[in-house]
């Protein structure tokens, strides 16, 4: 068990929490954005006026004006963290300005611009919620490998790859061996709840086994409160933020972990109908039959599901640790954040697997842009890893820092939001393991999309106990087999 306290506890989380990145992006330019070039000897060891008028850390001109078009995703983290980073950057580099576009539907805007195929109209920097694989294949996104070797401005003499939490660099997601974004922060997801409500009713805040978890749900239901709610409008929420790691947990409990991981990472069959998935969905279906999910689930979106939990109309909601920031205006007085995950076995000593990623805030750079624009865009992305930015993000957006030296200052640690801290408390008191659910060799034939659709459209009925999961999972696998064969 992890029984660490204070900074040690958070440091341990950083060692394992930030293991992969969400997406892939890119960049690259004529000078590769490396550290400032050596000043040439001009006889007396003096610099020419032109050489004096560059920034020493990157060799870029102080005189050339640059405007960077940046797209912001107004998701659960909000936009304040990006606005703050821009202010810090432009104060330091006054020759650079930003033209910002922010929207909760920024992904749709990005995809529209990609389809229009206009480099001039496309954003210079944009979040990774577009059709990434296709644009990477087409060379539309630039490679950022050189940034790993750069020195963040507040870590002279240290390379970016060496100051990140252990595992972040080595396990960062790459496409064909190349880096297309750098990690800015991480997140953890699972079941969030109000500890005050649980304490008031004497409910188990840390069930250790599946039977204990089911008993908890029965206790909650007996009070007239829905035990679990989720965003039925987006069934992926239940899987991605509540259940996605549980087949790994079941595989470990059943002694089939190595085989399951190999199949999962390489998109092999069985996929949807893997024995571990079947076992998980059969258990979830039994919960539905017992009435442990909110009524009207299919019409609930993710903010509504979170509101139901905050209003005590439901006790548990699967989501990410951004929930505190996303719902800050609705959190009632006296609320105390709690976190748990569903234990899928009946051994109290079992490992509890938790979904986690290091891709929060990851951004891409469009390839077909002027070299100077791309160079400054890369400088901005590098600036997102400074402790000043990381601390603001932890306090104001709930984004987990990726710097391993973040925990060295107690004042910084005190600024971490309460919802992420609830995760840390859970880690300290349970045997846990983080999983990014990363697929290394993804099958991307259109039939794979159809297979996912077959599964996604049935999730609500399965969760409510209205649909036997096995026929749906087998049907999805049959379609996925077509995708594999088509891609050979």
N, C-alpha and C positions, 0 to 999 in steps of 0.2 A: 504494500500500500504506500502511496505517497503520503508522508506525514511531515510536510514541510510547512513552515509558516513565513509570513511576511514576504520579504523580497525573494527568499529562496524558493518559495512556492511559485511565485510568478516567473522566476527564472527557469524553473523546471518546465513550466508551461511553454515558455519560449523555446526550450530545447526541442520540443516535440510538436508544438502546435502548428508551427508555420512550415509545413512540409511541401506544399506545392502551390503553384500559382494557377489562377482561374483560367488564364487565357494565353494568347501569344500575340506579340506585337512586333514593332520593328523600327529600325532606324539605321542610319549609316550615312556618313558623309565623307568628304574628301580628306578632312583631317581627323576623322573618327572620334572627335570630341575628347581626345586623350588629354592628359595633363599638359600644361603649358610647354611649348617647345623650348629647348635650350636657346638662350640668347646668343646669337653669333658674335664672335670677337671682331670688332671693327677697328682694331688697331690699338686704341688706348683703353680698351675695355669698357667704353661708354656706349650706351644705347642711342640709336638714332631717334629723332622725335617720333617717327611712326611706331617704333618698337615700344617707346615709353607709353604710348596711348592705347595699350591693350591691357586687358585684365590678366594678371599674372597666373591665375589658377587655370585659365583655359585658352589663353592666347587670342581671344576674340576682341575685336575692335570696340572701343568705348564710344566711337563716333557714329558708327553705322546704326541707323534706326531700324528696328525690326518690330513688326506686329505679328503676334501669334494668335491664330484662330483656334480656340479651345472649346470643346463640347463637354458639358458636365451632366452627369446622370443624377437627377434629384431623387435618389432612392432613400433607403432608411438612414443613411449616413448624412443626408442633407448636402448642401453645397458650401457651407461655411468653411469647411476644411480646405476646399480648393481656393476659395476667395482669400483665405488667410495666407496660403502658400504663395499665391500670386502677389499679394501685397509685400510679403517678405522679399520675394524675388525682385520685384520691380523697384523696391527701395534700394536694393543692393546694386541692381543693374538698370539705371534710369533710362538707358537707350532702348530698353525692351518694353513693349506694351502688349496687352492681351485684349482680344475681342472675344468675349465669353457668350456662349449660348447654353442655357440650362433648361432642362425639361425632364419630367418623369418618363416621357416617351422619347428620350433622346436616341434610343436604339433604332426606332422607326425612322427618325430623321437621318441617322447615319446610313442606314440601309438604302434609303431613297437617294442619297447623294452618291453612294457607291454605284447604284444602278444607273444613275445619270452619267457616270464615267467622266466627270468634269474635275480635273485636278485642281483647277483654280477655285472652284466652289467648295471643294472638300475641306473639312477641318484639318488643321495641322496636327493637333493632338485630340484624341477622342478616347472614350472609355471602351473597354473590351466587351461590348455587348452586340457587336455586329456579327455577320457571317464570317467568322475569323478564318476558318480553314480554307475557304474558297479564295479569299483575298490574299492569304499567304501564298497559296499555290500560284497565284497570278503575279506575285512579286509586288503587291501593292503596299505592303507594310515593311518597314525597315528593321534591320537587325540591330540589337542593342548589346551585343556581346562585349564591346569595348567598355561599356559602363561598369562592368564587374571589376575592371582594373583601375578605375578612377578613384580618387580620394575625395570623399565628401568634405565640404568646406570646414566642418567642425571636427574632422578626424585626420589631421595632417599626418602623412607617413603611413596611413592605413588604407588598404584597398576596400572598396565597398563589399566585395565578396567575403572579406575577413571580419567585418564588424557586424554582420547579420547574425541572428540567432542560429545556433547549430542546426544544420540540415537545410536551411533555406536555400543556400546556393546550390548545394549538391543535388537537392531534390526538386529544384525549380523546373516547372514544365517547359520543355523545349520542343520545337517542331523541326524535324530532320536535323537535330543537333544544334540548332541555333536558338538564341534567346530573342524573344520579341517583346518582352516587357520586363520590368524589374518590380519586385514586390514592394509595396508601400505599407501594407498592413495585413493583418489576418483576422479571421472570425471563427467563432465556434457556435455550433447550433445544437439544439436539443429541446427539452421541455422546460419552459419558464413558468413561474407561478409566484403567488404572493405568500411569503412565509407567514405573515401575520394571520391570513385566513387559515392556513394549515394548522398553525399553533392554536388558534381559537377553537378549532374543531377536533384537535387531537389527532390529526392525520399524519401518516408516516411521510416525512420529508425526504427520506433516503432509502427507499425499498431496495433490498439487496438481491432479491430473486424475482422470477416471473410471478410466482404465486403471491408474493408480498405485494407486487405491483397490481395484480388483479384484485387483491383484497383492498388495496387503497382505492381503486376505482369504485368498488362496491360501496365502500364507506362514503365516498363523495356523493355517489348517486342517491344514497339513502337520505341525504339532506335536501334533495331537490335541485342540486347544482349539476350541470353537465360535467362529467369528469374530464373529457377532452374535446377541444374544438380545433379546427384547422381550416385553411383556405380551400374549401372545396371547389371554388371557381378555378383555382390553379392546383390540381391534384398533386403536381410535382412537389408542392410544399410539404405535404405529408411524408413523401418519400425522401426528398433531398435533405430536409431539415429535421425530420423525426426518425426515419427508419432506414435511411440509405446505408448506414454502417452496420446494421443489425445482421445482414447475411454473413458479414465477416465474423461477427461475434458468434453466431450460430455455428459457422464453420470451425472456429477455434474450439468451441464446446464439443463439437462432434469429431474432432481430430482430422478434419479435411481442409484446414486452412491453406496449406501450400497449393493444393490443387485449385481451390476456389480463387485464390489471388492470381494464379497464373491465367486461369480462364477469364477473370475479370479484367485484368490489366491488358490482355491481348484480344478482348472482344470475341472470345470463343463460345461455342455452344457446349453445354446448355447455358443460356443467358437468363432469360426471364423465367424459364422453367428449371433452373438449377435447384437441386434439392433444398439448399439453404433458403432460396427465395420462396419456394413453395411452403416450407415450414413457417416462415415469417408471416406470409400473407394468410395462411390458414389460422394462425393465432390472432392476427388482427381482425379477421372475419368473425371469429368467435367473440371478440370484444364488441363488435358491431351488433351481433345478435343479442348480446346482453344489454344493449342500449347505452353503451359507454361513450358514444359520440354525440355532439350537439345535433338537435333536429334542424332540418333545413340546411344541412351542410353544403349542398351543391351550389347554393346561392351566396355563400359567405366568401368575401375576398380576404386578403391577408390582413389589412388594417382592421376590418370588422372582427376577424377572429381574435386579434390581439386586444381589441376593445372589450370583447366578451370576457376575456380573462381579467382585464383590469377592473371591470364592473362586477366581478365575482358571479357572472352568469355561467362561466365555465372555469374550471380549476387549472387546467393545463393547456398550453398552446405550443406546438412545435414551431420554432422560428430561430433566427440568429440573434447574437448578442448585441446587434444594432437596435433591438426593440426599444431600449430605454431612450435612445436618441430620437428614434422615429416617432414614438408615442409620448414625448416629454410633456406635451400640453395636456395630455389626458390622464396622467398618472395621479391617482388620488393621494391625499395627505395620509401619511402613516403607512404607505405601501412599502414593503421590503422585498427586494428581488430574491427569488430562489431559483435553483436550477437542478434538474435531474435528467437522466436518460432511462429508457426502458431496458431493464435487465432481462435478456431473453433465455436465461437458463435458471436452474434451481440450485446451483452451487453458490453460496454466499461469497466465495473467494474468486468467482469468475472475473475475467476482465470485462469491463464495460466500455464498449467502443463508442467513440464520439466523433461526429462529423466536424471537420475542420479544414480550413484552406488558408493560404497566404496570399490570395489574389486581391484582397480588398484595395480598391483605389488604383489598381493596375491600369496603365494607359498606353495607347499605341500612337505611333507617329506615321503619318502618311508618307509613302516613299517618294512620290513624284512632286516634290516641293523644292524650292530653292535651297541650296546647300547651307546658306547662312541661317535660314529659318529652321532647318533641321538641327543645326548645331546648337542653336539657342533652345530649341525644344528639348534636346537631350540634357542640356544644362538644367532646365526646369525639372525634368523627371529625376535627375540626380539630387536636386535640392529637396525633394520630398522625403529623402532618407535622413535628413538632419534631425537632431534631437529636438530642436525648436519646433519643427513641423510635427514630428512624431508625438510630442507631448501635447500639443494643441489637439491633434487628432484623437488621442486617447481620452482627453477630457471632454471635448465638444462634439465628437462624432461617434465615440465608442469603438474606434478602430484600434485593434491590438497593435502595439509597436512591433517592428521587426528588428530593431537594434538590440543586440544582446547586452549592451551597456546601459540600457534604459533603467534597469533595476538598481543601478549603483547609487542612485540619488533618491532618498526617501521622499523628498518633496515632489518629484516626478511621479513616484508610485502612488502618492496620495491623491493624484488627479485622475486616476483611472476610474471610469464610471462603475456604478454599482452592479449593473447586470453582468459585465465581464468579471467583476470580482466574485459574483455568485458562482460563476464557472470555476474560478480558482479555488473556492471553498470546496466545491464538489471534488475537484481533482485531489485536493489535500486529504480527503477522507474516503477515497475509493481507489480501487485498482483500475486504472483507466488506460486506454490507448486511443490515439487520434488517427483518423483515416481521412484522406482527402478525396477518396473515391475517384482517383485519377485513372483514366484509361490511356495506356501508352500507344497502342496500335489500334486506332479506332476505325471501325467499319463505317464508311460514310456514304455508301450507295443509297439512293432514294428509298429503297425497300426497307432500310434500317429506320428511316423516319416513320414509315408506315407501321413498322413493328412497334415502335414506341407509342404511336397513336392508338393502336389496338389496346395496349396496356393502360395508357393514361385515361382513355375514355371509360375504362371499367373500374378505375381505382375507387371511386365513391361507392359504387354498388358493392364492391368487394369489402371495403371498410365497414359498410353498414350491414354486412351479412346477407345481402340480397343476391350475391353472385358467388358461386363456387370459384375460387381463384384458379384452380388447376387448368380447366379448359381454356381460360383466357391466356394464361401464361404459356401454355403449349401452342396456342394459335399465334401468339406473338413470336415465339421461337421459330415456328415454321416460316413466318414472313422474314425473320432475321436470317434464316438459312438462305433464302433467296438473295438477300443482300450480300452475304459472304460469297456465294457462288458467282454473283455478278461482278464482284470486285476482284476475283482471282485473275 
